Amino acid sequence: MKNSRLFSLIILLIGMYACSSEANSRIEATVEVKETPSIELSLYDRMGGAEGISAIVDDIISTHMNNPTVYSRFTYLQEKPEQLEMVKKHMRDFLGAGTGGTEEYTGKGVPNIHSGMNIPAKEFLAVVDDIMLVLDNHNMSDQTKKDMLFILYSFKGQVIEG
C-alpha cells in the first residue's frame, strides 16, 4: 500500500511539473510576441502615399477656394486649368518629398513663393485650419494631424510677412 501511494505521489508530481513547464513555455511565447517591435509608418505612408497625398491636395485647394478668408488667393486658378494643375503638382511633390516619399520637389522654396504676398497671420491660420479639416475628412490619425501641424507651423515665419 505504501508503495502504491508513493508511486501515485511521484506520478502526481511528474504531472504537475509537466503542466507547469507547458504553462511557462506558453507564457514565454506570449512574452516573445509582445516584445516584437512594431514598424512605424512614415508620415507619407500614413497619408496614403502618392495617391492619398494627391487626393488631399485636391481637397485642400478646393477647401481654400471656398474659404472666404483666402479664396481670393486661389479662385483665379479656376479659369487657368494649366496653372491650377501646376500648383497641384508642386503641392503634391512638396508634400510627398517633405513627408518621406520619393517625390522630388523642383519648385521654389517656401520664402520665395510667398515673398511679396503680404500674407497676414489670419490667412496663415485659415490655410492651416483648411488643411487640418481636409486631413480630418480623410480620417487621418491624431498623430498624423499633429505631425502635419508641426510641419505647417515650422514654415510660419517664412510665410507671414511683417
N, C-alpha and C positions, 0 to 999 in steps of 0.2 A: 504494500500500500504506500509506504514511504517512497519507494522508487517511482511509482506512477505519479505521485504528487510532485516529486522533484522533476520528473520528465515533463509534466504539464506546465510547471513553472518555467522551465527552460524554453519550451515551445512558446509560451506566452511572452517571455522576454524577447525572444528572437522576432516574434511577430510585431511587438511594439517597436523594436529597433528598426525593423524593415519599414514600418509605417512612418516613423519619424524621419528616416532617410529619404523616403519619397516626398514627404512634405517639405523637407529642406531643399530638395532639388527643384521642386515647384516654386518655392519662394525665390531661390536663386535665379531661376529662369525669368520670373516676373521682374526681378530687380534688373536683370540684364536688359530686358526690353525697355524698361523705364529709363535706363541710363543712356540709351541710344540718342545721340544728339539730333535735334531737328534741323532741317535745312531751311535757312531763312531766304525767302524770295527777295529779289531786288525790287526796288520801287517800280521799275519798268515792268517787271513781270506781274506785280500786284495790280498795276494799272491795265493789264491785259495785253502787254506787248504792243507791237506796231498797230495792230487792228484796234485795240482798246484805246490807245492814245489818239488815233485818227478820229474815232467816234467822239472822244472827249473834246478834241479841238473843234470839231464841227459844232458841238453843243455850246462850247464856250463862246465862239464867235456869234452864234445865234442869240445866246443869252445877253451878250454885250449889246447887240443890235436892238434888243428890246428893253434895255435898262436906260431909263430917262437920264441918268447921271452921266453916262458915257456913250450913248447911242450915236451922238454926232461924230464921234471919232471913228465909227465903224460903218454907218449906214451907206456912205458913199460907195462902199465896196459892192453893194447890191447891183449897182449899174456898171461895174467893172469886173466881170466874172474872172478874167485872166489875172487881174491883180488880187482878187479875193483868193483865188486858188494858190497864188504865190505866197500870200500871207499865211494861209493854212499850212502850206508845205513847210515854210520856215518855222512855224509854231510846232508842227509835228516833229521836225528834225531837232529843234531846240529842246523840246520836252523829252524826246527819245534819247538824245545824247546825254542830257542832264540827269536822267533817271536810271542810267545804266544800260541803255540799249546800244545797238551797233550803228545807229544812225550817225551821220556826220553833219553837223551844223556848219553851213558855209556863209550864213548871213552876217550882218553887222552885230557888234557887241551891244549889250543892253544900254549902256550910256549913249552910244551913237544913235541908236534907233530912237530914243526918247529925247535926245537933245533938241532944244528949241520948242518942244511941245507945251512947255509950261504946265505940266500936269500937277494939279493940287492934290493934297492928301485925300480929299474927299473922293476924287476919281480913282486914286490908287486903291482905296478901301472898297469902292464899288466893284472894281475889277476883281479884287481878292474875294469879295463876297460872291460874285458870279461864279468864280472858279470853284469855290467851296460848295456852292449849290449844285453845280454840274457833277462834281465828284460824289456828292450825296445822292444825286439822281442815278448815278451809275453804280450805286451800292458799294462804294469803296469803304474799306475798313477805317476805323477811327485812326489807327496808326498811319495809314496811307495818307489820310487827310492832314494829320499833324505834320508828316514829313513834307508834304506839298506846301503847307502853310509856312513852315520853316524856310523852305527854298524861296517862296514868294517874298517873304519879309527880308531875306538876305539881299534882295535887289531894290528894296525900298529907297535907299539913298541914291541909287543910280537912276531912278525913275522920276522921283519927285524933285522939282526944281525949287530952289529958294529956301 
